[in-house]
Amino acid sequence: MNLEDKHEDTTAYGVAVDMGASHLRFVLADANPAIVHETQERVNSKAGSRGAIAQVRDGIRRLVPQGKRLRGIAVGVPGGVDPKTGVVFDVTNVPGWRDVDMGSELEDEFHAPVFLENDANMAAIGEHMCGIARGISNFVFIALGTGVGAGIFVDGRICRGRSGLAGEIFRMNLDWTRWNEEFRDTGYFETYVSGIGLAAEGRKVLPGGNGASGGLIEERDARYVFASLRDGNPQARVLIENSFTMLGVCVANLVSVLDPELIVFNGGIVRGAPELLLEIVGKIVRRIHPRSPRIELSMLGEKAQIWGAIHTLREPSRHGAIRTSSRSLEK
């Protein structure tokens, strides 16, 4: 865990944090790098930004061995990170989160550099460094979970865009006639192709749909739709096939714009019916693009974002790692 230091301290540790929509995962990594220890807990989504930062801080504190030096922290967040300032904005699973300088707060607490990245971007870095996209310069990593997002690699580097929002495909509208309607009750992509969307659609037609009177996490959980599919429910199959068809059109649009070598899928929705997803998406993309790219599943699974964070800690300049603008690696 050298942070590009010529005199690497092999006794120091780095912490990788996966700040998901429903869970927080903390991993302690050594200099090899290897995962030494990990913990996981439910996100307290009702606590607001202050509570979320406190939960991250406490999880890191519990993970680091007593008396051991912390070389750095890398956090993947389910929202935008301004590439110039490191300010985290609009975290979708934490109500009321707006423009929070989480990195500075964690640096002041742990006296170690903190790097922040959008969760899909972080997972794409993981796949590029040690997963299915290793050695591939142009690819798109698509995360299909509670929400939907993408990490885009162009010419061997993550593409963040002007304000850190490149790859936020959840806003894609696949029906041009509805461009002026309010998000989430429109053709916006995440309304139909995500855990949130499938769970909501499932509650309309499937008996015993979860989340009707549960909490925020239960309302966003689409596993019952896939369970109904496996039980042979035809309505569940129609819902999922329609969702995957929209996904195929989205991927074809991405291929039109980016011409990638590879599309990588990961996330809970993917694990619900991976073969059906690959079949439908592949058919649509090949129909629209005769020279279509490879379409594969992630090799790293739930650890993609963690490995992206670990490699960000190892080589921050290689990945253009985002840190609060008032800090520097030399400090």
Backbone torsions as a table, in degrees:
resi	resn	phi	psi	omega
1	MET	NA	73.3	-164.5
2	ASN	-91.5	-14.7	-173.7
3	LEU	46.6	33.8	177.3
4	GLU	64.6	26.7	176.7
5	ASP	-84.2	132.3	-179.9
6	LYS	-67.3	-24.3	-179.1
7	HIS	-115.1	77.9	-173.0
8	GLU	-65.6	134.7	175.9
9	ASP	-91.7	103.8	-175.7
10	THR	-76.5	-6.2	178.6
11	THR	-93.7	-6.3	-178.1
12	ALA	-89.1	161.1	-177.3
13	TYR	-123.0	157.0	170.4
14	GLY	-119.8	153.7	179.2
15	VAL	-119.7	128.8	174.5
16	ALA	-108.6	133.7	-177.5
17	VAL	-124.3	125.6	174.3
18	ASP	-103.6	104.2	-178.6
19	MET	-95.4	83.2	-175.1
20	GLY	-82.2	-177.4	-178.3
21	ALA	-72.5	-28.5	-178.3
22	SER	-125.4	-20.8	-177.0
23	HIS	-132.0	154.1	169.8
24	LEU	-110.8	128.3	175.7
25	ARG	-117.7	131.2	179.4
26	PHE	-117.6	131.5	179.6
27	VAL	-128.6	131.9	173.5
28	LEU	-98.7	124.9	-177.1
29	ALA	-121.9	144.5	176.9
30	ASP	-95.9	-169.8	-172.5
31	ALA	-78.7	-6.1	-172.3
32	ASN	-64.6	-45.9	-1.4
33	PRO	-91.3	143.8	174.4
34	ALA	-139.4	150.1	178.4
35	ILE	-79.6	120.2	-177.6
36	VAL	-91.0	-42.5	-177.0
37	HIS	-157.8	150.9	176.9
38	GLU	-147.1	150.8	176.8
39	THR	-135.7	162.3	179.7
40	GLN	-146.1	145.3	178.0
41	GLU	-151.9	161.6	178.3
42	ARG	-74.3	143.8	176.2
43	VAL	-75.1	132.9	172.9
44	ASN	-87.6	82.8	-171.1
45	SER	-69.1	-17.4	-177.8
46	LYS	-87.6	-4.6	-173.9
47	ALA	-83.8	-5.4	-179.6
48	GLY	74.4	-176.0	-175.9
49	SER	-64.2	-38.6	-179.3
50	ARG	-63.3	-44.6	179.7
51	GLY	-66.7	-37.4	179.9
52	ALA	-65.3	-43.8	178.7
53	ILE	-64.4	-40.4	178.1
54	ALA	-62.7	-37.2	179.3
55	GLN	-67.5	-40.6	176.2
56	VAL	-64.8	-45.5	-179.4
57	ARG	-59.8	-45.7	-178.3
58	ASP	-67.3	-36.8	178.6
59	GLY	-65.3	-39.6	177.1
60	ILE	-66.3	-43.8	-178.0
61	ARG	-60.9	-39.6	179.8
62	ARG	-69.5	-26.5	-173.0
63	LEU	-82.0	-35.9	-173.4
64	VAL	-77.7	127.0	-179.6
65	PRO	-59.2	145.8	-179.5
66	GLN	-56.9	128.5	176.2
67	GLY	81.9	-1.9	-179.3
68	LYS	-90.9	144.8	-178.6
69	ARG	-83.8	139.0	179.1
70	LEU	-100.7	118.7	-176.8
71	ARG	-83.5	-25.6	-179.0
72	GLY	178.3	163.3	179.4
73	ILE	-133.1	136.1	174.3
74	ALA	-127.4	129.0	-174.5
75	VAL	-124.3	127.9	170.8
76	GLY	-96.3	126.2	-174.9
77	VAL	-118.1	144.9	179.8
78	PRO	-82.8	63.1	-178.9
79	GLY	-176.8	-170.8	-177.8
80	GLY	-86.0	146.6	173.8
81	VAL	-126.1	120.7	179.8
82	ASP	-66.4	118.7	-175.7
83	PRO	-67.1	-18.0	-179.5
84	LYS	-90.3	-35.2	-173.7
85	THR	-111.1	-19.4	-175.6
86	GLY	77.7	4.6	178.3
87	VAL	-73.1	134.1	179.6
88	VAL	-93.7	124.4	-178.5
89	PHE	-124.3	146.6	170.4
90	ASP	56.2	57.9	172.8
91	VAL	-74.3	117.2	-166.4
92	THR	-67.8	-27.6	-176.1
93	ASN	-96.4	3.5	179.1
94	VAL	-120.3	100.4	-179.0
95	PRO	-56.2	136.4	176.8
96	GLY	84.6	1.5	179.7
97	TRP	-76.1	118.7	176.1
98	ARG	-144.1	121.1	171.7
99	ASP	48.3	69.1	-178.1
100	VAL	-111.8	130.2	179.0
101	ASP	-89.5	68.9	-177.3
102	MET	-63.6	-36.1	-177.9
103	GLY	-59.6	-46.3	179.8
104	SER	-62.3	-40.5	-179.6
105	GLU	-63.7	-42.0	179.4
106	LEU	-70.7	-36.3	177.1
107	GLU	-64.3	-41.4	178.9
108	ASP	-64.9	-31.8	-178.8
109	GLU	-76.1	-43.6	-170.4
110	PHE	-107.7	-6.0	178.5
111	HIS	54.0	44.6	178.9
112	ALA	-145.4	151.5	179.1
113	PRO	-63.4	140.1	179.5
114	VAL	-122.0	127.3	179.4
115	PHE	-113.7	135.2	-176.2
116	LEU	-120.4	144.2	-178.9
117	GLU	-154.8	145.8	169.6
118	ASN	-54.0	141.6	-172.4
119	ASP	-62.6	-40.0	178.9
120	ALA	-67.9	-38.0	175.6
121	ASN	-62.2	-43.4	-179.4
122	MET	-62.5	-41.3	178.5
123	ALA	-66.9	-37.0	177.2
124	ALA	-62.6	-39.4	176.3
125	ILE	-61.3	-42.2	177.2
126	GLY	-59.3	-46.3	179.9
127	GLU	-64.6	-36.4	-179.6
128	HIS	-68.2	-37.1	-175.9
129	MET	-83.0	-37.5	-174.4
130	CYS	-148.2	20.5	-178.8
131	GLY	-122.3	-150.0	-173.9
132	ILE	-66.9	-23.0	-178.1
133	ALA	-98.5	15.7	-180.0
134	ARG	-60.1	126.7	179.0
135	GLY	82.8	2.3	-179.1
136	ILE	-102.4	128.5	-173.0
137	SER	-86.7	-29.7	-175.9
138	ASN	-127.8	108.8	179.1
139	PHE	-155.7	165.0	176.6
140	VAL	-124.1	124.9	174.6
141	PHE	-98.3	122.8	-178.7
142	ILE	-113.1	119.9	179.5
143	ALA	-99.2	119.0	-179.6
144	LEU	-117.4	97.6	179.6
145	GLY	-135.0	-131.6	174.4
146	THR	-55.5	-43.8	172.8
147	GLY	-116.6	-163.7	179.1
148	VAL	-141.7	137.6	179.0
149	GLY	-156.6	175.3	-178.2
150	ALA	-143.0	145.9	169.4
151	GLY	-111.7	128.4	-172.1
152	ILE	-115.1	125.1	172.8
153	PHE	-104.1	127.7	176.4
154	VAL	-126.7	121.9	179.8
155	ASP	52.8	41.6	172.0
156	GLY	84.5	5.9	-179.6
157	ARG	-134.4	149.0	177.8
158	ILE	-64.9	139.1	179.0
159	CYS	-104.1	115.0	-178.8
160	ARG	-101.7	-22.0	-178.7
161	GLY	82.1	-172.7	-174.9
162	ARG	-62.3	-44.2	-173.7
163	SER	-123.0	13.6	179.6
164	GLY	90.6	10.5	-174.5
165	LEU	-108.3	9.6	174.5
166	ALA	-61.4	136.1	179.7
167	GLY	90.9	0.0	179.0
168	GLU	-80.0	70.0	-174.2
169	ILE	-72.2	-7.1	178.7
170	PHE	-60.1	-22.3	179.8
171	ARG	-87.2	-6.0	-179.7
172	MET	-55.9	136.6	175.4
173	ASN	-111.7	121.0	-177.1
174	LEU	-96.6	5.7	177.8
175	ASP	-131.7	99.7	-172.2
176	TRP	-63.7	-23.5	-178.6
177	THR	-70.5	-13.4	-175.3
178	ARG	-111.9	25.6	-173.5
179	TRP	-63.9	-23.2	-173.0
180	ASN	-102.1	8.9	179.2
181	GLU	-85.2	164.1	-177.9
182	GLU	-78.0	135.3	170.8
183	PHE	-65.8	135.0	17.4
184	ARG	-105.3	2.1	-177.4
185	ASP	-99.8	41.3	-177.6
186	THR	-137.8	-161.6	177.5
187	GLY	-81.2	10.0	177.4
188	TYR	-54.9	140.0	-167.8
189	PHE	-57.7	-46.1	-174.4
190	GLU	-65.9	-20.2	177.5
191	THR	-61.3	-26.6	-174.8
192	TYR	-118.5	-28.7	-173.5
193	VAL	-118.8	77.7	178.9
194	SER	-176.7	168.4	174.5
195	GLY	-60.9	-41.4	178.6
196	ILE	-58.9	-49.6	-175.9
197	GLY	-66.8	-47.0	-179.3
198	LEU	-65.0	-39.4	178.7
199	ALA	-62.8	-42.4	-179.9
200	ALA	-66.3	-44.1	179.0
201	GLU	-66.5	-37.4	179.8
202	GLY	-63.3	-37.4	-179.3
203	ARG	-64.1	-21.3	-179.5
204	LYS	-76.9	-28.1	-170.1
205	VAL	-127.0	-17.8	-175.8
206	LEU	-101.7	134.0	177.9
207	PRO	-68.3	140.5	177.7
208	GLY	73.9	21.2	178.9
209	GLY	-59.2	137.0	-174.2
210	ASN	-80.5	164.6	170.5
211	GLY	90.0	-4.7	-177.3
212	ALA	-61.1	-35.8	179.5
213	SER	-129.7	15.3	-178.0
214	GLY	-91.8	-168.9	179.8
215	GLY	-84.9	-175.6	-175.9
216	LEU	-61.1	-42.0	-178.3
217	ILE	-65.1	-42.6	-179.9
218	GLU	-64.5	-37.8	179.7
219	GLU	-63.3	-26.7	-176.2
220	ARG	-94.6	1.7	-172.4
221	ASP	-93.9	115.7	-176.6
222	ALA	-100.3	11.5	-176.9
223	ARG	-60.8	-31.7	-179.2
224	TYR	-65.2	-27.9	177.6
225	VAL	-67.4	-42.6	178.8
226	PHE	-71.2	-32.4	174.5
227	ALA	-63.2	-39.7	177.5
228	SER	-66.1	-36.5	175.9
229	LEU	-60.6	-46.7	-179.6
230	ARG	-66.4	-25.6	177.0
231	ASP	-81.9	-1.2	176.6
232	GLY	89.0	17.0	-179.6
233	ASN	-71.9	118.9	-177.1
234	PRO	-67.0	-31.3	179.1
235	GLN	-67.5	-38.0	176.5
236	ALA	-64.1	-39.2	-179.9
237	ARG	-64.4	-41.4	178.4
238	VAL	-62.1	-45.1	179.3
239	LEU	-57.1	-49.0	-175.3
240	ILE	-70.9	-40.2	178.5
241	GLU	-64.1	-40.2	176.9
242	ASN	-63.0	-42.5	179.4
243	SER	-62.2	-45.4	-179.3
244	PHE	-69.7	-28.0	175.3
245	THR	-66.8	-44.3	175.4
246	MET	-61.5	-38.6	176.9
247	LEU	-61.2	-42.6	178.8
248	GLY	-60.6	-41.3	177.5
249	VAL	-65.2	-41.2	176.3
250	CYS	-58.6	-47.1	-179.1
251	VAL	-63.1	-41.1	177.7
252	ALA	-60.9	-38.6	177.1
253	ASN	-64.5	-41.6	177.9
254	LEU	-62.1	-40.1	179.1
255	VAL	-64.0	-38.1	178.5
256	SER	-60.5	-36.8	-175.8
257	VAL	-85.1	-40.7	-168.4
258	LEU	-107.3	-21.7	-178.2
259	ASP	48.0	56.5	-177.2
260	PRO	-78.0	164.2	174.7
261	GLU	-81.0	-24.5	-169.9
262	LEU	-152.8	142.2	167.8
263	ILE	-113.9	129.4	179.7
264	VAL	-117.8	130.8	177.6
265	PHE	-108.9	142.6	176.3
266	ASN	-154.3	161.1	175.0
267	GLY	119.8	169.5	-175.0
268	GLY	-61.3	-37.4	178.5
269	ILE	-65.2	-37.5	177.4
270	VAL	-63.0	-45.1	-178.1
271	ARG	-68.7	-16.5	178.3
272	GLY	-67.0	-37.0	-179.0
273	ALA	-158.6	68.9	-172.4
274	PRO	-63.1	-41.1	-177.9
275	GLU	-66.3	-41.8	179.5
276	LEU	-65.3	-40.1	178.4
277	LEU	-60.3	-50.1	-178.7
278	LEU	-62.8	-38.0	-179.4
279	GLU	-63.4	-49.9	-175.3
280	ILE	-71.2	-48.1	-178.6
281	VAL	-63.1	-44.5	-179.7
282	GLY	-60.4	-41.9	179.9
283	LYS	-61.8	-44.7	-177.0
284	ILE	-68.6	-45.3	-178.1
285	VAL	-64.3	-41.7	179.4
286	ARG	-67.2	-31.8	178.6
287	ARG	-67.7	-39.0	-177.4
288	ILE	-84.3	-32.7	-177.0
289	HIS	-124.9	100.0	178.8
290	PRO	-56.1	-32.3	176.8
291	ARG	-104.5	64.6	-174.5
292	SER	-79.0	154.7	179.0
293	PRO	-78.0	169.9	170.6
294	ARG	-64.5	145.1	176.7
295	ILE	-126.9	116.9	-171.7
296	GLU	-134.3	164.6	171.5
297	LEU	-92.2	151.7	177.5
298	SER	-58.2	143.8	172.0
299	MET	-86.2	-20.7	-171.0
300	LEU	-98.1	-14.7	177.2
301	GLY	56.5	-133.0	-177.2
302	GLU	-67.0	-12.1	-178.6
303	LYS	-94.0	1.0	-176.5
304	ALA	-57.9	-47.3	-177.9
305	GLN	-68.0	-37.4	178.7
306	ILE	-62.5	-45.1	180.0
307	TRP	-68.7	-31.6	173.1
308	GLY	-62.8	-40.8	178.6
309	ALA	-66.5	-41.0	179.7
310	ILE	-62.8	-44.2	179.9
311	HIS	-72.1	-28.1	172.9
312	THR	-63.7	-40.3	176.8
313	LEU	-64.9	-37.3	-177.7
314	ARG	-70.1	-41.9	-174.9
315	GLU	-137.1	71.4	-175.6
316	PRO	-60.6	-38.6	-177.8
317	SER	-70.0	-32.9	177.9
318	ARG	-60.1	-36.9	-177.2
319	HIS	-99.9	8.4	-178.9
320	GLY	56.4	42.4	-171.7
321	ALA	-56.2	139.6	-175.8
322	ILE	-90.9	127.4	177.3
323	ARG	-135.1	154.4	179.9
324	THR	-50.9	136.2	-169.2
325	SER	-62.4	-24.9	-177.9
326	SER	-82.3	-3.5	-179.1
327	ARG	-106.4	167.3	174.9
328	SER	-148.4	158.8	-179.3
329	LEU	-65.5	-23.7	-177.0
330	GLU	-81.6	-14.5	-173.7
331	LYS	-66.6	NA	NA
